[in-house]
Amino acid sequence: MLCEYSTLANVPRLLAETLRDDYATDPAPLLAKVGIDAATFLRPGARVPYRKMCELWALAVDTTQDPLFGFRVGERSRPTDFYVLGHSWMASATLSDAFERLCRFVAVLSTEETEITLQRDEDAVVIVESFPNAALVPHKAASDAGYVALIRLCEAIARRPVHPVGVELVVAEDESSIEYDRLFRCPIVYEAEVEKLYFALADAEQPLPGSVPEILDASDQIADRYLETLDMSTVSADVRKQIIQLLPSGRADQSTVADKLYRSRATLQRQLHAEGTNYRQILDSTRRGLAERYLRAGELTQAEISFLMGFADQSNFAKAFKRWVGVTPGEYQKISETGQREQADGQTIASD
């Protein structure tokens, strides 16, 4: 298991090749300076620490003095540079299908804290990317390379020009933004809160000529197994977050949560097992923690709490709560109220 965020080693390889071929610059000193061994590039699926990759991006831009360096790196990318994600992508049935695989297997590329989701409306499919941890936002050149690579991947499977119908970027508009116009060929909004790429729904749902279901299934399974070798310490936390969001809808089942996390149910079960837990344990502990909090607060009725916990009725909630805690919700509430009064009385006496 990896103990820190990591990036697919093909990324620094592409960067090194760009330095050598496009800028006549020997990449070896830069790789040595950040501590990346070029021999790693020869091992399929090999990875490098994310922090070293960030240092390498900054060093490469500083060395070339080219603000468009990331675009040049992206232009070198091919589907096979993205390991199992690339193979799964190439076998997808539609662009929308490929986008879903990007969301599902994004950790193949990098395991840093990124949230990438796929949204749909009546006219468009939207790729949304955000970075909750400001300290882990990629270097601008890395983002630029990713934009170019994404468009190239789209055109590789569609076998025709592909461009979004709208784009929202977090960066500010400057003199180099003309390169975004050339790449996306659509209206662009700058200084947005999150990154969004809008693709026409009809375009995204059009069947692709190279789809092979058998290859797709096989490559998905390989990608799932590969992800299991990475650091999945946040899977339990991600499951808990999804359960909290889904409980009121009554749809907090394992299959739904797995879909929300872009994993198969079997893969989610294996990852949770590797962390020493399972879905039922997380569901019960989440429900119990929320129920105790709501009962102590005393602002909701037991019927309202039952609904928020996703129970069909109040009696089922009461039975589950007694199984968890050993007392009924009403008894727990009385005990909590007594404890709170005693604590308040003790503070009053102390102050006197």
Buried (B, 14 or more C-beta within 10 A) or exposed (E): EBEEBBBBBBBBBBBBBBBEEBBEBEBEEBBEEBEBEBEBBEEEBBBBBBBBBBBBBBBBBEBBEBBBBBBBBBBBBEBEBBBBBBBBBBBBBBBBBBBBBBBBBBBBBBBBBBEBBBEEEEEBBBBBBBBEEEEBBBBBBBBBBBBBBBBBBBEBBBEEEBBBBBBBBBBEEEEBBEBBEEBBBBEBEBEEEEBBBBBBBEBBBBEBEEBEEEBBEBBBBBBBEBBBEBBBEEBBEBBBBBBBEBBEEEEBBBEBBBBBBBBBBEBBBBBBEEBEBBBEEBBEBBBBEBBBEBBBEEEEEBEEBBBBBBBEEBEEBBEBBBEBBEEBBEEBBEBBEEEEEEEEEEEEEEEE
